[in-house]
Amino acid sequence: MFEIHKRIVIDENQKPVAVQIPFDEFQRIEEVIENFGLAKLMVETEGDERLSGDATKDFYESLKAGDVAG
């Protein structure tokens, strides 16, 4: 893991209301969360039916055309 340099913002009653972190650290946190979500999705869909390259392209085109209900 990496260190997160945070500042706690408190209100007039000394209760924490927000956290400030450097933007580059925020971007790294976002990347970790996205990668975790992608890995989880890959595991969850491991047994799902796969489309061939042409079938995938046809399906994508039908989505763009609005032919497939979501």
C-alpha positions in Angstrom: 0.0 0.0 0.0 1.0 3.6 -0.2 0.8 6.4 2.4 -2.1 8.8 2.2 -1.3 12.3 3.4 -4.6 13.6 4.7 -6.0 16.6 6.5 -9.1 16.3 8.5 -11.5 19.3 8.2 -13.6 19.9 11.3 -16.6 22.0 11.9 -17.2 24.6 14.7 -18.1 21.8 17.1 -14.8 20.0 16.4 -16.5 17.2 14.5 -14.8 15.8 11.3 -16.7 16.8 8.2 -14.3 16.2 5.3 -10.9 15.0 4.4 -8.4 16.7 2.0 -5.7 14.6 0.2 -3.3 15.5 -2.5 -4.7 15.1 -6.0 -2.1 12.6 -7.2 -2.9 10.4 -4.2 -6.6 10.7 -5.0 -5.9 9.5 -8.5 -4.0 6.5 -7.2 -6.9 5.6 -4.9 -9.3 5.9 -7.8 -7.2 3.6 -9.9 -7.0 1.0 -7.2 -10.8 1.1 -6.8 -11.4 0.8 -10.6 -8.9 -2.1 -10.8 -10.6 -3.9 -7.9 -14.0 -3.4 -9.6 -12.8 -4.7 -12.9 -11.2 -7.8 -11.3 -14.4 -8.5 -9.4 -16.5 -8.2 -12.6 -14.1 -10.5 -14.4 -14.5 -13.1 -11.6 -18.3 -12.7 -11.5 -18.7 -13.1 -15.3 -16.2 -15.9 -15.7 -18.8 -18.5 -16.6 -20.9 -16.3 -18.8 -21.3 -16.9 -22.5 -18.7 -15.3 -24.7 -19.3 -13.7 -28.1 -17.0 -14.1 -31.1 -15.3 -11.0 -32.5 -17.9 -10.6 -35.3 -20.8 -11.3 -32.9 -19.4 -8.7 -30.5 -19.2 -6.1 -33.2 -22.7 -6.9 -34.4 -24.1 -6.6 -30.9 -22.2 -3.3 -30.3 -23.6 -1.9 -33.5 -27.1 -2.9 -32.5 -26.7 -1.1 -29.2 -25.6 2.0 -31.0 -28.6 1.8 -33.3 -31.0 1.2 -30.3 -32.1 -2.2 -31.5 -31.4 -4.0 -28.2 -33.4 -3.3 -25.1 -31.3 -2.9 -21.9 
